[in-house]
Amino acid sequence: MEFINNQKMSVVVLGAGQAGTQVALQLASDGHHVTIFERNTMGSGSSSKNPGRMGHGFHYSDKDTAKVHLRNTIDAYRMYPDFCRSRHRPLGHPLRYGRYMITKNSDISVDEMLSTYRAVQQEYARLCAEDHDNEIFGPPEKMWRIMEQSEYKNDCNADLVALGVETHEEMFDIQLFYSEVRKWINQNPNVDMFEQHEVVNIEQNGTEVKHEFIITIYDKMSGSKKYVQTNIIINSTWYNIEKINSWLGVPYKKGTRTNRVKAIICLDLPDDLENLPSMFFCMGMFCMFTNLDNKRGIATYALHTNREVNTDIEVNENSIALLENGISMEEREQIGKKIFKGLCQYIPKLSKAKVTDVRFGVARTEGDTKSLQDLFDAQNPFHKRNYNGIKEHRIGKGLLVSNPATKLFYFVQNRQIVSQMVENFDKEREEKLKPDWNKLGA
């Protein structure tokens, strides 16, 4: 067997998306040696498809979810303030704000949504009073406001809108961030990253060995198998978490988690739409447009953005085809055209934009979403994200942690929680390895 870094192996992280790379950097700063295995390339999965809205949680009607989203976004902004796309823009520039357009046929009434927004504002005021550095969205009393129709009627189909709300939300530059994360990983002596290395099996190593787990890795570049031994695995493989956990006997109950495959379209914007504000039409199966600056945007139209829902331990063949470029260019273009046509019903002036790409990613939620039709149900579990999704599994003498970033900016909380789990595990192991001096003395 060919073993990788066996002498200095401490923690193995599976998956180099946002969740995996962030927890790796945290554990490395704690003094662990970390090895990351990524079956494709760093950031090539669902994390990179995210629009990067540094939001207040205003696209959720559930108060708890909205407040959790707010707190996690503040933590992420404070940790990485340099990746806000429009920081160089003056205050008042349209790209330093977001808009939430509550539609006339919203699943949630205007009064209910405003109640959630006020609850978020109260939570923000509490956080700012607790620590002034939390005031990243401006003064609490100005973090959002109700717009006059005259302010947005030229930017969208105002006939569909019951109420427009402007927020002090900005966009996080995901691609720039990943380029910097790669540098940090490459420069960190405590982190090794192996891309194009796919985990194909994990098993327990036996009772009388130093390491609990033996991991089989397929090197896609050389076509060979390699092996890794460790006592600690952080599983950040997103929609493959349950599948990989099952190799170690961790049970999965169908319907406790849903993987939803989504499509987004990438847009080139004409000069006169360069500063078109980002807009989210809510609450329900409507659309979203995010201005990424530099005359680029991304957008969704829910009726055609949502492609598949899966509650099985693995995603189905249709999902794999979408996620791994297994559909024809013609099919991809047809999906893009349908999304674009729906989007333009809400933002007619975007008809002048050009669709440049269609990309697919996975949204992961707890609970059972049996079909795409369930997404129309305002009470469906996918509307709530007030949880981090982390699960700890003790297997023999080893630690396995499921570490999804349920929402992109939950990664700060996640890396702290996982770090504490690993620390607790190490302390317990040290205690067990201490000699029993009473027995030795006897």
N, C-alpha and C positions, 0 to 999 in steps of 0.2 A: 504494500500500500504506500502511496505517496502522500505524506502528511504536509499540511500547510502551517507554517509558523507554530509548530506544536510546542516548542520550548517556552514561548512567551504568551501563549494563548490565555486570555482571561475571560473575555466576553465576546460572544458572536452575535452580531446583529444581522438579521435577514431582511433585505430590502433597503434601498437607498433613495427612498422618497423623503418627504418632509419629516415624517415621524422617525424613520430610521436614522437619517443623518443627524438630526438634532439630538436624539438620545445618545448616539455615538459620541458626539462632541461633549455632551454633558458627562458621560461616564469617563471619557478620556481626561477631562478636567478634574475628575474625582481621583485620578491616579490609576485607573484600569487601563490595560491594553485592550483595544477593541479591534475586531476584524469584521468588516462589512462585506457581505456577499450580495451582489445585485445581478439578476439574471439578464438584464439588458444594460442600460446605462443610467447613471445617477440622474434622478429627476425626470425620467422618461415616462413615468406612469401618470396616474390621475392628478397628483399634486401640481404638475406643470400645466394642467388644463384649467386650473382654477383662475377666476378673474382677479383674485387678490383684493377683494373689497374689504378694507379695514373698517368693518361695520359696527354699528351700535346694536346689531341684532334686530333691526327694524323689518327684516323680511320674514320674521317669525311672529305669529300672533300669540304664541305661548310665552307668558311673562318670564317663567323660569329660564327657558331657552334663550330668550332675548338678553336677559341679564348675565347668564353664563357667557354668552357670545361677547358681550360688552367687556366683561372682565378679562377674558382671554385675549381679546384684541388689544386692550390696553397693555397687558403684559408683553405681547409680541412687539408692539410699537416701541415700548420702553427698552426692550432688549435690542431691537434692530431699527433704530429711527432713520438710518441713512438710506433705507430702501423704499421710502415713500416716493412715488413717481413724480409728484408735482411740488415737491418741497421748494424747488427753485422758482415756482410761480408766486406772484404776489397774492396776498390775501384778497379775496373777492373774485379771483379768477374762477371761471366755471368748472375747471377740472379739479378744483380743491373742494368740491362739494358732490353730494349724491342726491338723487331724487327718488322718492317712493310715491308712485302714483296709485292710489287706492281706487280700483275700478268700480264702476257702477254695479257690476255683477260680481263683486268680490264675495268670496265664501265667508268672509268675516266683515261685520258691519263697520262703518267708519267710527262709530262710538267705541266699539270694542278695540279697534286698532289704536285709537288715540289713548285709550286707557292703558294699553301696553306701552305706548311711547312715553307716557307720563311716568309710568313705573320705572322704565329704563332711565329716564331723566333723574328721578329721585335716587336711583342706585348710583348714577354717575356723580351726583352731588355728594352723596355719602363717601364715595371713593376719593373724590377731590378734597373733601374735608379731612379725610384720613391721611392723605399724602398729596401735597400740591403737585408733585410730579405726575400724578395720574391725570392731570388736566390737559390731555392731548387733543381734545375736540373743542377747545375753547371753553369759556365760562359755561357752567351747567345750564344757565338760563338761555344760552344761545346755541346749544348743541343741535337743536332742530327748530324749525318754524313751519307754520302753515303758509303755503304760497297763494297768491292771488292767481286766478285763472289766466289773467293777462300776461303773467310771467312765463307760463309754459305753453300757451296755446299755439305758438308758432313752432314749437319743438316736437309736438306729438299730436295725436288725435285727441283733442280735448273733449270731444263728445263722449269718449269712453271713460272719462275720469270723473270720479265723485269728489276727490280731494287730492291735492298735491302737497307733498311734504319735502322740504329741503333739509339735508343733514350736513354736518361737518365731517363727512367721511371722505377719505382719500384712498388711492389705490396703491397696493404693494407690488413692487416690480419683481415678480417671481423669477424671471429668467436671469436678471442681474444678480438676484440673491443666490440662485443656484451656482452661478459662475464663481461667486465669492466663497460659498460653502465648499466647493471643490478645492479652491486654494487652501482654505483652512484645514481641510482633511489631508491634503497632500503635504502640508507643512507641519502637521502634528505628528510627533514621533510616537504617540500612543495610539495612532489609528492607521490601519491598513485597509484599503478598499480594493476589492476584486470585482470588476465589472465583467459582464458576459459569463458569469459563473452562477449556474442555476442549482439550487438545492433540489436533489431528487430523492433523498431519503434521510431520515433521522431515526436512530434506534438507541436503546440503552446499551451501555457498554459492558455490563456485568457487575457483580457485587464487589469484587476484590481488585478494583482498579482505581486510579487516581481521578479519572474523569468519568462523569456519569453518561455523557452523550457522545456518540460518534455520528458525525454528519457526512453524508456523501454528496459531493459537489461535482457537477458536470461542467467542465471547462469548454464552453462553446467554441472558443477559438482553436484549441488544439484537438478537440474531440475526445479528450481523455477524462477519466474520473480521478478525483482527488478526495482526501479525507481530512476531517478536522475533529479534534476532541476538545470538549469543554464541559464545564459544569453550569454555565449560564447562557441561555439563548433568549434574545429579544426578537420576537417575531413581528416584524413590521411589513409583512407582505400583502397587506390590504385585503383584497378579495380572496387571497389564498390562505389567510390565517388559519381558518378552521381545517382546511384540507391538510396543511402541514402539521398542525397540532394533533390531528387524528393518527398520524404515524407513531405518536408517543402514547396513544391510548386515551387522549382527551376527548370525551364524548361531545357530539354536537346534536342538538335537538332541532330538527327542521322547523323553520318558522320563527326562531328566536332572533334571526338576523336577516336583513334583506340587502342584497347587492343590486343596485339600480344602475344600468348602463345609460349614459347620457351622451348626447352629441352637442357640440358647440360649433358655430361657424366663426371663421376669422374674416375680418373685413378690412379693406383699404378704403379710407374716407377721402372724399374730394376736399379741396381747399376750404370751401365754405362750410364744411361740417367738422373742421379740425377741432373746434372747441365745443362740440355738441355734448351737453352734460350726460353723464351716466344716468340711466333710468331703470327702475325695477317696477314692473307693473304687478300689483298684488291685490288681494291674496287669493291665489288659486292657480289654475293652469294657464298662465299668461306668458309674459316674456321678460327678457332682461337684455339691456345693452350696456356694455362697459367700454368707456373710452380709455384706451391704453396710452394715449398721448402719441405724438409723432404720426398723426393721421392713420392710426391703427385702432381697431376695435374688435371685440368679440361679442357674440350674442347668442341667445337661446329663444326658442318658441316652444313652450312646454309640450304642446300636443304632438310635436314631432321630435323634440329634443329627447324625451324619455323613450328609450328603445326597448329595453328589456328589464324585467325584475326577476330576481332569483333568490329563493330561500333555501335551496339545497346546499350541501356542503361545498360544492363546486359550482362555478358559473356554467351555464349551458353552452352548447356549440354555437348558437347564434351570437351570444355575447363574446365568445372567444374570437369569432370571425370579425366582429366590429373592433375589438380591442387590439387585435394583432394583425391588422391590415389584410384580413381574409375576405374582403368584399371587393367587387370590381370598382373601377373608377366611375363607371356609369351609376352604380348604386350609391356611391358616396355623393356624387353630384346631385342625384335626385333627392337625397336626404337634405343636402344643403339648400336646394331650391325651395323645398317645402318650409324649412325653417325661415329662410329669408322672406318668403311671401307672407308668412304669418307675422313675422316681426314688423314688416312694412305696414300692416294694418294699424299697428299702434304708433309707429314712428314713420309716417309716409315719406319724409325727406330722406330716409336712409335708402330709398330706392335708387338713389344716385351712387350709392356705395358699391363696391365690388367684392364678391365672395372669393376669397383666396384659398381657403382650406376648410375641411370639416374634420374635427377631431373627436375622439371618444374617450371617456373616462368613466369611473365608477363612483357613485355616492353610496356610502355604507351607513345603514341605520339599524338600530335595534328594533325588534318587532317583526310582525308578519305582514308583508304586502304581497298578496297572492297574484295580482294582475295589474296591468297598467290602469285599468278602470278604478282600482282602489285609490289611485293618486287623486281622484276627484273628491275623495272623502275627507272633509276638513278635520275629522277626528282620527285619521290614520296615524300610526306611530311615526311615520317618516317626517311629520311636521315638527317633531320634537328632537332636539339635540342637546338636552341638558345633562349630558353624561360624557365621560372621557373614553369609555369603551375598553379601558385597560383591565386585563384579568391576569391574575397570578396563579400559576400551577406549580406545585411542588411534586416532583417526580423522582423517586428514589433519593439520591443525594444531590439532585440537580434542581435548578430553577428555570422554568419556562414562563416568559411573560408575553402575553398578547398585547401589542402596542399599536393600535390604529389611531390616527389623528382624525377623529370623527368629523371635525371641521378643521380647516387648514390651520387656523391660528390657535388651536388647542395645543399645539406642540410644546409651548412653554410649560404649561401645567403638566403635560404628559412627561416631558423629560425630567421634571422634578419628582414626580410620583415614582417613575421607574427607577430613578437614581436612589430614592429612599428604599425601594424594594430590594435592590441589589445590595445596598449597605446593610440592611437588616439580615439578608441572607448570609453575607460575609461574616457578620458578627456571630450569628448562630453557628456557622461552620467553625469559626475560631474557637468558640466555646466547646464544641464537641471534640476538637483536636487537642485541647489542653490536657496534659497528663493528669491523672487522678493521683495526687501525691499521697493521699491516705493509703490507696491500694499499693502504690509503689513502696511506701514505707513499711507496709505490712510484709 
